[in-house]
Amino acid sequence: MSLKTGIPPAEWDEILTKMGGHVLQSRGWAEFQRALGKRVVYESGSGWCWMGYLERRRSGQFLYVPYGPVAMGAAALRAAVEDLKAAGVELRADFVRLEPVGAATVAELRALGGRNVDENQPQRTIVMDLGASVDELRHGLAQSNRNLINTAEARGVSLKQASSPAAAGPFLDLVGETVRHQGIHLYDERYFKTLLETLMPSGMAQLHYAMYRGKYVASAVILDFADTQYYLFAASDFELNREAKAAVPLLWSLVMAAKEDGRRWFDFYGIAPTNDPSDKKAGITRFKKSFSDNVLTRVGTWEIPVRATKYHLYRLAKRVLPR
């Protein structure tokens, strides 16, 4: 096959939208990955499309297709997976990592040679239907959230939107604070700076802050694509936010702005894969569920070997090599 490399054509996002595709399959996300230095490839066919990029690790390399392929039926899924396998061969990838959206079942993916692995992108998320009235959306909030939203200004909480990527400094500081407190892995500064520098000028990405007593206390990066706004990244000063409770009115303001802009869905972007209260994401899950309990569960992350021996060695190395 002849790989299509680089940014997909202008009509890509329209095709993707008609199929119900995710923002991580969009032209904008492809531009961001290319800006990170990744080799971006894509393809489409009857009822399916995918965009991915080559990821290199100490233990091997693979073609990663985040929230893709998008497939409208079992036959389309089979065609997309076969195309991905061929792309993996041409790229000399050890395997393909995919997260199908649309018509995909566990049985079908296993029949296609897939192996279900720990999630890369979140398998579960909260999705709010913005077609409801403001009163209905407010009624779906936890009572404590309604109180925090109503009293935000009186408590000294103010909100603002960053005008350019140059205003990312406080967000990066808050990311560092979040990592230290929660003990979770997030991306490095280059990743976030490149994201904002690539996608903020077009308006696809936005950076928002909550202030308290003149200090930055909470922040959020959102993405707009088609009829959905995605609450992609959030970070806060744990101690200060415990006093200010600023993350709640900040998130509510984003929901309201998305509704006013005509978006149909607000995707809170990921909760814990299970309801285990000991999960590292349990606190994040409780926070997001205090806005809505509409959980969307996707089929998860799968891997399909391209070079069987190399893939086997990759799985062995992953168990012993530090991340």
N, C-alpha and C positions, 0 to 999 in steps of 0.2 A: 504494500500500500504506500501511498505518498502522503506523509503526514502534513496536515495543515498547521503551520506554526505561527505564533504571534497572536495578535488581537483579533477576535472574530469580527466578521463584517458588520456593517451598520445595522442590518436587519436582524442581527442575532437576538437582541433583547426582546424584540417583538415576537419572534418565534418562541423564545424561552417563556415569555409571559403567557402566551396562548396555551402552553403546555403546563402551566402552573409551576414553573421552575423557581428556584431559590436564588437569592442575591449572590451567593457564592459561585454561581454558574454564569454570572453576568459579564458583560464586556468590561465594566468598571473593575470588577474583581480580577479579571485577567490583566488589566493594565497595572494594577497594584502588584500582582505577583511578578510580572515582568520587571517592574521597578525594583523589586527585591533581588533581581538577577536570576529568576527561575526561567526555565524553558517552558513556555506555554504552548499547548497543543489543543486542538478541538476538532469536532466532527459532528455531523448531523445526518439524519436519514428520515425515512418515513415513520413519523410518530416518535422520534427519539432525538436527543442531542446530548453532547457532553463536552465539557471543557476541563482540562486538568493540567498538571505541571509535574515535572520531574523533581522528586525529592531525593537528596543524597544523605546517607547516614554512614557512620563508621562501619556498620554491619551490612550495608548494601544500598541499593537504590530502587525506587519504585515510582510508578505513575500514580499520582493522587488525584482523585476526582471528588472534591468536596460537595456533598449533597447532590451527587449525580451518579450515573446518568439520569436524565429525566426521560421516562418512558411511558407511553400511553397504551399499555396493553402488554400481554405476555410475549407476543411475537416481537414487538418493538424492543422489549427488554433483552430478549435473546440476541437480536441483531446488534444492539448497543454493546452488550458484553462481548460478543465475538469481535466487534470492531475494536474494543478496548484491548483485548488480548493481542490482536494484530499490532496495535500501536505500541503495546508493551514490548513486543518482539523487536520492532524497529528501533525503539529507544534503548534496547538492551537492558530493560528493567528486569528486576528479579521477580516482581509481582505487580499487580494492580490493586490499589486500595480504593474502594468505591463506597458510596452511601446513597443508594438509589432513592429517587423520589418519584412518586406516581405509582404505577402498577408494578409492584414487586412484593413477593412473599418470601418467607424463609425457605419454604420448600423449593420454589423456583430457583432461588440463588444457590442453594445446595446442589440442585440438579445441574447447575451451570458451572460447578466446581468451586463455589465460594465457601469461604471459611469465616464464620462470625467471630470477630475479635473485639477487644475493648474499644469503646467508642472513641473516635477522634473528634468529630463534631458531635454535639449533644444529640442523643437519640430522643430525648424527651424535652419538650419546651411548653411554655404557657403562651397561648394565643388568644388575644382579646378581640372580639368582634366589635369594631367601631361603628357598625351600622346601627347599634342600639343608641337610644337617646342618652344625653349627658346624665340625666337623673337615673336612668337604668344602670349606667356605668358606675355612678357614685354608689348606688345601692349595692353593687357587687363588691365594694371595698370593705375591708375590715373596719369596724367602728373606730378603732384606734387610728387608722389611716385617715379617715374623714376628719377626725379631730385635729390631727397634725397638719392636714392641708388647710383647714379653716383658720388655724391659729398661726400659720407660718410667718406671715408678715409681722404680727404682733410679737412673736418670739425673736424677731431680728433676723429671720432667714430671707435672703434675696437671691434671685436667679438671674443669670445672664448667659448669653450665647457668645462664644468666641468668634471673632471676625476673620481670623486667618490661622493657618498652622503655626505661625510664630507665637501664638498664645498657648501652646501646648505644655509649657514648662510646669505649671501647677498640676496638670493632669498626670504628667510623668512622675512628679513627686508623690501624688496620691496613689499611683500604681505601685510604687515602691513600698509605701506604707501598707497597702492592702496585701501585698506579697508577704511582707514581714509578719503581719498579724495573722493572716489566715493560713500561712504555710502552703500556698498553692503556687503552681507554675503559671507564669504569664510570659508574654513575649518581651524581648529587649527593647530599648529605646529606639533603635533603628527601625524596628518593625512598626512601632506606633507613629514615628515621625514620617516614615514613608507612606503609611496609610493615609495620614491627614494631608500630606503634601500632594498626594496623587488624587484623592477623592474629594477634598474640601472645595477646591476651586470650582468644580462643576455643581456643587451643592449636594452631591450624592452622600457625602459624609458631613456630619455636624458635630461640634464639640460644645457641650453645655456644662455650666458650673452652678453650684449652690454656694453662697457665701454666708458666713456667720461671724459677726463681730469683726468684720474686715478680713477674715481669713477664708481661704478656700477649704471647704469641708467635704464636698462631694462633687463628682463629675460623671459625665456619661458621653460616650461616642455612639451615635446612631447612624444607621444607613437607611436611605430611602431607595426602594426599588419597586416598580410597578404599583400594586395596590397595598403594599406592606411597608411598615416602618419597623426596623430591627434595632433592638436595644443591645447593641453588639458588645460594648465593654463598659464597665462601671468601676469606679474606684472611690475610696473615701478615707478620711482620717478617722480611724475607729473611735478614739477617745473623744474627739471633738463632736463627731456625729452622734455619739451616744447621748450627748447633752443636747445638741441642736436638732436631732431627728430630721436633718435636711434632705436626706436621700428620698424620703417619701414624697414631699411636695415637688422635688425635682423630677422624679419619674412621672408623677401625675401631670405635670406641666407638659411633658413630652407626649403623653397619651392625648391630651387635649389638643395640642398643636397638630398632631398627626390627624386627628379627626377633622379639625378645621381645614387642613390641607386636602381633605378628600380621600385620605387613605381608608381602606376597608378593614385592615388588620393591623394589630400591634403585636409583634412577636417579641416576647421577653427574652428570647435567645438562651434557652438551656436551663434545665434544672437537673438535680441528681438523677442518675439512672434508675435508682430504686427509692423506696420510702424509708430506707435504713436511717435512723436518727443519728448514727455515728458517722455517716458519710461526710466528707469534707465540704460537700456542697449543700448539706442539710439546711444550714442557716440561710443560704442564698435561696433555696427552694421555699422556705417558709416566707421569706420576704416577698418573693414574686407571687406566691399563692395568696398573699394578703391583698392582691389586686384582682386576681381572677383565679378560678379553679379549673379553667378549660385547658386540660392537658392534651397536647398533641404528641403522639408516639409514632416515630418513624421506624423503618426496618433495621436501622443501625449501621455499623461499620463492618465491611466485609473485605476480605483479601482473596485474590485469585492468583495462584502461582503462574508465572510465565516460564521461569527456569527453575524446575522443581528442586534440583540439588541446591542451588543458590538460596532458594526460599527456605529450604529446610535449615541451612546454615544460618540464615538470617534469624529464624525463630530461636535457634539455640543461642546465638550471640546476644539476642535481645534479653535473654534471661540473666546473662552474666555481666554485660557491659553497662557501665553507668550511663545515664541519660545526659 
